[in-house]
Structure formats: structure tokens, C-alpha cells
């Protein structure tokens, strides 16, 4: 197989893992508090990534830009907690459509934090995508959980923007390890404030979710190292198809025509090699971990 084919398969498998992570969260059915979910997920992530971090040379284990990493760690907590609420009370397709608005939100954030000056085409594409978000949410039928989905999208966007302040020579394993480490103290305090007993099944779903998200991260890094981002970025949107499929077969969630229209409007401006809004830039995906 060519490098392109290998990267494409890896990215699709990564998005399948991320979609199954959402299913794992949905299976909790709101019976685990967001604080407990945040703590257990980050603890499991740390236990998985720590041995990989130790296997690195001493120099690669060093952390750069502690403040940014700590801030990103707490964005993970906020985003994952809000994600739990959104997925619990919204159809998988609706919640994920809003999550995919994160790259759209990155435009105003990059203007504010990075002083970037977007082209008119990018501004037009952002407005078009935001209209898609409004169609998916349909303000006249607005569900309160949609607010949590929007917060998740915002934290994902800010998480990605801040990644530009992390030195390129810092490894992904090191970044993930310290992100998990910094997030644990606050997560532990919040979880212990109102801890409720969990079943082995609930703990298992959370651990499975954490493992799947780490799998996505690893497969995505592998894929983007194999080829250029604009060649395979389209595969990122396989995740939306996966969650729609899982929502139909496991939760009897059938998207209506307006939801499909809104999803299309969100995804279209983000697709590579689409000239409706001008030449596309390279795109790196987001994931709250």
C-alpha cells in the first residue's frame, strides 16, 4: 500500500475510534457526574500514556511552556465535562455537528489571540458554517444541552489555537502526559466534592472512552506524518458519518433533513480542495485531549 493509502486508512480508523468513544459516553446515560467522568478519564489517560513517556529519552520528557500546557489541560476538563452532558441529552449527530464547529470558531480566536488577518473568503466560509450550526440547533427548538455542545466546541478551538505556542520539538507523548497530569488535581477535587459510587460497567465505559481517544490521537499523528494534511483531511469527516450510523442502529436517532443540511453547511467550508470559498489551507483536526 502507498503511504497515502496507509495514512487514509489510519485516519479513518482513528475517527472510528473517536466515534466509538462518543458511543461509550452515551452508554453512561447520564448516570455518572461530569466531574467523576473527567477525573476517571484523565486518570486512565495518564496511566496509559505514562509508560510511553518514560520510554522516551530524558531530553524528550522535558516540558516547555508550562503555563500554556496547564491552561490546555484545564480546557480539556471543561470540554470533556460539557461533552458528556451534550452527548447524553442530544442525538449523537447533533452534538457532533456542533463539535465540528470548532475549526469555524478558530477564526475569530486566531484574530484575537494570534493577531491573524483572515481573507474575505475565510470570513465568508466561517459565516456560512455558523449558519449551518444555527440550522442544526434550530433556536426555536433549542435544547439546553446544546449550550454545553457549544462550550465544548469553543474549548476545542481554543485548545488548538494554544497548541501553536507549544514548541514543535516537544513530542506528542510528552504533551499528552503533562496535559493529563496537570488536569488531575482540579479534576480530583471536583470529583471528590460529590463522589457517587460507580459500577464496574460505568468505570469500564469511561476507561474505554479514554483508550479510544488516545487511539485517535495516535492514529491521527501517524497519518499526518505519512502524508500532507490536505491530502487526507477529508477523512476526518468520516467521524460524522460514523456517529450518525451508530446513532441510528444503537439509539434510534434518525437525523431529519434540516440536520443533514446544517451538517453539510458546517463541513463544506472546512473541506480541502473546495474552491467555493477560495483555496483551502492545511487543516489539522481537533480532539480534546
C-alpha positions in Angstrom: 0.0 0.0 0.0 1.1 3.6 -0.7 1.9 6.0 2.1 -1.3 7.9 1.1 -3.4 4.7 1.4 -1.9 3.8 4.8 -2.4 7.3 6.1 -6.0 7.4 4.9 -6.9 4.1 6.5 -5.2 5.1 9.7 -7.2 8.4 9.9 -10.5 6.7 9.2 -9.8 4.1 11.9 -8.9 6.9 14.2 -12.2 8.6 13.5 -14.0 5.3 14.1 -12.3 5.1 17.5 -13.3 8.7 18.4 -16.9 7.9 17.3 -17.0 4.8 19.4 -15.7 6.9 22.3 -18.8 9.1 21.9 -20.9 5.9 22.0 -19.2 4.9 25.2 -20.1 8.2 26.8 -23.7 7.8 25.5 -23.9 4.4 27.2 -23.4 6.1 30.6 -26.8 7.5 30.1 -26.2 10.5 32.4 -25.7 8.2 35.5 -22.2 9.4 36.1 -21.5 13.0 37.1 -19.4 15.1 34.7 -16.8 15.7 37.5 -16.3 11.9 38.1 -16.2 11.3 34.3 -13.5 14.0 33.9 -11.4 12.6 36.8 -11.6 8.9 35.8 -11.0 9.6 32.1 -7.9 11.7 32.8 -6.6 9.2 35.3 -6.9 6.4 32.8 -5.3 8.5 30.1 -2.3 9.2 32.5 -1.9 5.5 33.3 -1.8 4.6 29.6 0.5 7.4 28.5 2.9 7.4 31.5 4.8 4.3 30.5 5.2 5.6 26.9 6.5 8.9 28.3 9.1 7.0 30.5 10.4 5.1 27.4 11.4 8.4 25.8 15.0 9.8 26.2 15.3 12.1 29.2 15.6 15.2 27.0 12.3 14.4 25.2 10.4 14.2 28.5 11.1 17.8 29.3 8.1 20.2 29.3 8.2 23.6 27.6 5.8 26.4 28.1 4.3 25.2 31.4 1.6 27.9 31.5 0.2 27.1 28.1 0.2 23.3 28.8 -1.6 23.9 32.2 -4.2 26.1 30.5 -4.8 23.5 27.8 -5.1 20.8 30.4 -8.0 22.6 32.1 -9.6 23.3 28.8 -9.6 19.5 28.4 -11.6 19.2 31.7 -14.1 21.8 30.7 -14.5 20.4 27.2 -14.8 16.8 28.3 -17.3 17.6 31.0 -19.5 19.6 28.7 -19.1 16.9 26.0 -20.6 14.3 28.4 -23.6 16.5 29.0 -24.1 17.3 25.3 -23.8 13.6 24.2 -26.1 12.4 27.0 -29.0 14.7 26.1 -28.6 15.4 22.4 -28.6 13.0 19.5 -25.1 11.9 18.6 -25.3 13.6 15.1 -26.5 16.9 16.6 -23.8 17.0 19.3 -21.0 16.1 16.9 -22.2 18.6 14.3 -21.7 21.3 16.9 -18.3 19.9 18.0 -17.2 20.2 14.3 -17.8 23.9 14.5 -14.6 24.2 16.5 -12.5 25.0 13.4 -15.0 27.7 12.5 -14.6 29.3 15.9 -10.8 29.2 15.5 -11.1 32.1 13.0 -12.2 34.8 15.5 -9.9 33.3 18.2 -6.9 33.5 15.9 -7.7 37.1 15.1 -7.9 37.9 18.8 -5.0 35.8 20.2 -2.7 35.5 17.3 -3.4 38.8 15.5 -4.0 36.9 12.3 -5.8 38.7 9.4 -8.1 36.3 7.6 -9.0 36.8 4.0 -12.6 37.7 2.9 -13.0 34.1 1.7 -12.3 32.7 5.2 -14.7 35.2 6.8 -17.4 34.2 4.3 -16.8 30.5 4.9 -16.9 31.0 8.7 -20.3 32.8 8.5 -21.6 30.1 6.2 -20.5 27.4 8.6 -22.0 29.2 11.5 -25.3 29.4 9.7 -25.1 25.6 9.5 -24.7 25.4 13.3 -27.8 27.5 13.7 -29.8 25.2 11.4 -28.6 22.1 13.3 -29.6 23.7 16.6 -32.7 25.4 15.4 -33.1 28.2 18.0 -36.9 27.8 18.0 -36.4 24.2 19.3 -33.2 24.9 21.3 -32.3 22.3 23.8 -30.4 23.5 26.9 -27.7 20.8 26.3 -26.8 22.5 23.0 -25.2 25.2 25.1 -22.8 22.6 26.5 -22.0 21.4 23.0 -21.1 25.0 22.0 -18.9 25.3 25.1 -17.1 22.1 24.0 -16.6 23.5 20.5 -15.2 26.7 22.0 -12.7 24.8 24.3 -11.6 22.7 21.3 -11.0 25.7 19.2 -9.0 27.5 22.0 -7.2 24.2 22.7 -6.0 24.1 19.1 -5.1 27.8 19.0 -2.9 27.5 22.1 -1.1 24.5 20.6 0.8 27.0 18.4 2.6 28.2 21.5 4.0 24.7 22.2 7.5 24.1 20.7 7.4 21.8 17.6 10.2 19.7 19.1 8.1 18.7 22.1 6.7 15.2 21.4 3.0 14.3 21.3 3.5 11.8 24.1 5.1 14.4 26.3 2.3 16.9 25.6 -0.4 14.3 26.4 1.3 13.1 29.5 1.7 16.6 31.1 -1.8 17.6 29.9 -3.2 14.6 31.8 -1.0 15.3 34.8 -1.9 19.0 35.1 -5.6 18.2 34.8 -5.8 15.7 37.6 -5.6 17.8 40.7 -8.6 20.0 39.9 -10.5 17.0 38.5 -9.9 15.1 41.7 -11.1 18.0 43.9 -14.3 18.4 41.8 -15.0 14.7 41.7 -14.4 14.1 45.4 -16.8 17.0 46.4 -19.8 14.9 45.4 -18.5 11.4 44.7 -21.1 8.8 44.0 -20.4 5.0 43.8 -19.8 3.8 40.2 -20.4 0.3 38.9 -17.6 -1.6 37.1 -19.6 -1.2 34.0 -19.6 2.6 34.2 -15.9 2.7 35.0 -15.3 0.4 32.1 -17.2 2.7 29.7 -15.1 5.7 30.8 -11.8 3.7 30.6 -12.8 2.5 27.1 -13.6 6.1 26.1 -10.2 7.3 27.3 -8.4 4.5 25.5 -10.3 5.2 22.2 -9.5 8.9 22.4 -5.8 8.2 22.9 -6.0 5.7 20.0 -7.5 8.5 17.8 -4.7 10.8 18.8 -2.0 8.3 18.0 -3.5 7.3 14.6 -4.0 10.9 13.6 -0.4 11.8 14.4 0.7 8.7 12.5 -1.5 9.6 9.5 -0.4 13.2 9.3 3.3 12.1 9.5 2.8 9.8 6.5 1.5 12.4 4.0 0.4 16.1 3.8 -2.7 17.1 5.7 -4.6 18.4 2.7 -4.4 15.0 1.0 -6.2 13.1 3.8 -8.1 15.8 5.9 -11.3 14.8 4.2 -11.2 11.5 6.1 -11.7 13.4 9.3 -15.4 13.9 8.4 -15.9 10.1 8.3 -16.4 10.6 12.1 -19.7 12.4 11.4 -20.9 9.5 9.3 -19.9 7.0 11.9 -21.8 8.8 14.7 -24.9 9.1 12.5 -24.7 5.4 11.8 -24.2 4.5 15.4 -27.0 6.8 16.5 -29.4 5.1 14.1 -28.5 1.5 14.9 -28.0 1.8 18.7 -30.0 4.7 19.9 -32.8 5.0 17.2 -31.6 8.6 16.4 -32.5 9.4 12.8 -31.4 12.9 11.6 -34.0 14.9 9.8 -33.4 16.8 6.5 -32.6 20.1 8.3 -30.0 18.4 10.4 -28.3 17.0 7.3 -28.4 20.4 5.7 -26.8 22.0 8.7 -24.1 19.3 8.9 -23.4 19.9 5.2 -23.0 23.7 5.7 -20.7 23.1 8.7 -18.5 20.7 6.8 -18.4 22.3 3.4 -16.2 25.3 4.3 -13.8 23.0 6.0 -13.2 20.6 3.2 -9.8 20.6 1.5 -9.6 21.4 -2.2 -13.1 23.1 -2.3 -13.0 26.3 -4.3 -16.4 27.7 -3.4 -14.8 29.8 -0.7 -11.3 30.1 -2.3 -8.2 27.9 -1.9 -8.2 25.9 1.3 -5.4 26.0 3.8 -4.0 23.0 5.5 -6.2 21.7 8.3 -5.2 19.9 11.4 -8.0 18.3 13.3 -9.0 18.8 16.9 -9.6 16.5 19.7 -10.0 17.4 23.3 -7.1 15.5 24.8 
